[in-house]
């Protein structure tokens, strides 16, 4: 038992760091990142139009996330439940850079049959950030 107690400070430290590990960024920082990569500020209206358009394919972003994406959605192909995408309605949205990159890559390929450009990402992020 005494040996087990010696691990308590380490366990407490690890548990205290978990929230920090889960979210390494904010939606505002993601917008800044995409804006810097695009070389131009994101435009909310252009982001709204992009999000709701089908781009010649079967799906739009709104097919699964709704327009506006302020309530839970559902993946059109798998039926998987989706949290609201707009950061004001989901405090976990866009707080993990690896997940942001992963899902932009996957979802853009589903909707556009290619990856989104930095400008497209900045526009979508600007629109999502504007939803209150």
C-alpha positions in Angstrom: 0.0 0.0 0.0 2.8 2.6 0.8 4.3 1.9 -2.6 1.0 2.6 -4.3 0.7 5.9 -2.4 4.0 7.0 -3.9 2.4 7.1 -7.3 -0.4 9.5 -6.3 1.4 12.7 -7.0 2.3 11.4 -10.5 -1.3 10.3 -11.1 -2.6 13.7 -10.0 -0.2 15.5 -12.3 -1.2 13.4 -15.3 -4.9 13.8 -14.6 -4.5 17.5 -14.2 -2.9 17.7 -17.6 -5.6 15.8 -19.5 -7.8 18.8 -20.4 -4.7 20.6 -21.8 -3.8 17.6 -23.9 -7.4 17.3 -25.3 -7.5 20.9 -26.6 -4.3 22.5 -28.0 -6.0 25.4 -29.8 -9.1 27.5 -30.1 -11.4 28.3 -33.0 -9.9 31.8 -33.2 -6.4 30.3 -33.5 -7.6 28.0 -36.2 -9.1 30.9 -38.1 -5.8 32.8 -37.7 -3.8 29.8 -39.0 -6.0 29.4 -42.1 -6.0 33.1 -42.7 -2.2 33.2 -42.5 -1.9 30.2 -44.9 -4.4 31.8 -47.3 -2.7 35.3 -47.1 -6.2 36.9 -46.9 -8.8 37.1 -44.2 -11.7 34.6 -44.3 -15.0 36.0 -45.5 -18.0 34.8 -43.6 -20.5 35.1 -46.4 -18.3 33.3 -48.8 -17.9 30.6 -46.1 -21.7 30.3 -45.8 -22.0 29.9 -49.5 -19.3 27.3 -49.6 -20.7 25.3 -46.7 -24.2 25.1 -48.2 -23.2 24.4 -51.8 -22.9 20.9 -53.3 -19.9 21.7 -55.6 -21.1 19.4 -58.3 -21.4 16.4 -56.0 -24.1 14.7 -54.0 -23.2 16.2 -50.6 -22.6 19.7 -49.2 -21.1 20.3 -45.7 -24.7 21.1 -44.7 -25.9 17.7 -45.7 -24.5 16.4 -42.4 -23.9 19.4 -40.3 -27.1 21.5 -41.1 -27.2 25.1 -42.2 -26.5 26.8 -39.9 -24.6 24.1 -38.0 -25.9 25.1 -34.6 -27.5 21.8 -33.7 -26.5 18.2 -33.7 -26.1 16.6 -37.2 -25.9 13.2 -38.6 -23.5 11.8 -41.2 -25.5 11.2 -44.4 -23.7 8.0 -45.3 -23.1 6.3 -41.9 -25.8 7.8 -39.7 -23.1 8.7 -37.1 -24.3 11.4 -34.7 -22.3 14.7 -35.0 -22.0 17.5 -32.4 -22.9 21.0 -33.5 -20.1 22.4 -35.6 -20.4 26.1 -34.8 -18.0 26.9 -31.9 -20.6 29.0 -30.0 -22.8 25.9 -29.8 -20.1 23.3 -29.1 -17.2 24.4 -26.9 -15.0 21.4 -28.1 -15.3 22.4 -31.8 -12.0 23.3 -33.4 -9.9 22.8 -30.2 -7.7 20.0 -31.4 -5.4 20.9 -34.4 -4.9 17.3 -35.4 -8.6 16.6 -35.5 -9.3 19.9 -37.4 -6.8 18.9 -40.1 -8.1 15.3 -40.2 -11.7 16.2 -40.6 -11.2 19.1 -43.0 -9.2 16.7 -45.2 -11.7 13.9 -45.0 -14.9 16.0 -45.4 -13.5 18.2 -48.2 -12.6 15.0 -50.1 -16.2 13.8 -49.6 -17.8 17.0 -50.7 -15.3 18.4 -53.2 -13.3 15.2 -54.2 -10.2 17.2 -53.2 -8.7 18.9 -50.2 -10.0 22.3 -49.3 -7.7 25.3 -49.9 -6.5 27.5 -47.0 -8.9 30.2 -48.3 -11.9 27.9 -48.3 -11.0 26.8 -44.7 -10.6 30.4 -43.6 -13.9 31.4 -45.1 -15.7 28.4 -43.5 -14.1 29.2 -40.1 -15.0 32.9 -40.4 -18.7 31.9 -41.0 -18.7 29.4 -38.2 -17.2 31.9 -35.8 -19.8 34.4 -36.7 -22.7 32.1 -35.7 -24.0 33.1 -32.2 
